[in-house]
């Protein structure tokens, strides 16, 4: 087997491993979404699921008591 063929095989194996990892991550995310939907519909324990709303942007704050004198 030539070096180019071995390099191609190694590249394909690495690509396959990356796709397998992505597929595993997607399956875990789909399972989490399905569990959340099932709980929200009423088929599960509501104490185990909490919906949290987070803002990624910081809230602007005033620099002090400007205007109040």
C-alpha positions as CSV (number, residue, x, y, z in Angstrom):
1,X,0.0,0.0,0.0
2,X,1.4,3.4,-1.0
3,X,1.8,6.3,1.4
4,X,-0.8,8.3,-0.4
5,X,-3.4,5.4,0.0
6,X,-2.5,5.1,3.7
7,X,-2.9,8.9,4.1
8,X,-6.3,8.8,2.4
9,X,-7.4,5.9,4.6
10,X,-6.3,7.8,7.7
11,X,-8.1,10.9,6.5
12,X,-11.3,8.9,5.9
13,X,-11.1,7.3,9.3
14,X,-10.6,10.7,11.0
15,X,-13.6,12.0,9.1
16,X,-15.7,9.0,10.1
17,X,-14.7,9.4,13.7
18,X,-15.7,13.1,13.6
19,X,-19.1,12.3,12.1
20,X,-19.7,9.6,14.7
21,X,-18.9,12.1,17.5
22,X,-21.3,14.7,16.0
23,X,-24.0,12.1,15.6
24,X,-23.6,11.0,19.3
25,X,-23.9,14.7,20.4
26,X,-27.0,15.2,18.3
27,X,-28.7,12.0,19.6
28,X,-28.0,13.3,23.2
29,X,-29.5,16.7,22.4
30,X,-32.6,15.1,20.7
31,X,-33.1,12.9,23.8
32,X,-32.9,15.9,26.0
33,X,-35.5,17.8,23.9
34,X,-37.8,14.8,23.8
35,X,-37.5,14.4,27.6
36,X,-38.3,18.1,28.0
37,X,-41.3,17.9,25.7
38,X,-42.6,14.8,27.5
39,X,-42.3,16.6,30.9
40,X,-44.0,19.8,29.6
41,X,-46.9,17.8,28.2
42,X,-47.5,16.3,31.6
43,X,-46.0,12.9,31.4
44,X,-43.1,13.5,33.8
45,X,-41.9,14.9,37.0
46,X,-42.1,18.7,36.9
47,X,-39.5,19.0,39.7
48,X,-36.8,17.5,37.5
49,X,-37.2,20.0,34.7
50,X,-36.6,23.7,35.2
51,X,-36.9,26.2,32.3
52,X,-34.4,29.0,32.8
53,X,-34.4,32.1,30.7
54,X,-31.0,33.7,30.4
55,X,-30.0,36.9,28.6
56,X,-26.5,36.9,27.1
57,X,-26.4,40.7,27.0
58,X,-25.7,42.6,30.2
59,X,-28.3,45.0,31.5
60,X,-27.3,48.6,31.1
61,X,-27.0,50.3,34.5
62,X,-27.0,54.0,35.4
63,X,-23.6,55.5,36.3
64,X,-24.9,56.9,39.6
65,X,-27.6,59.2,40.9
66,X,-27.2,61.7,38.1
67,X,-30.1,64.2,38.0
68,X,-31.2,63.5,41.5
69,X,-29.9,66.3,43.7
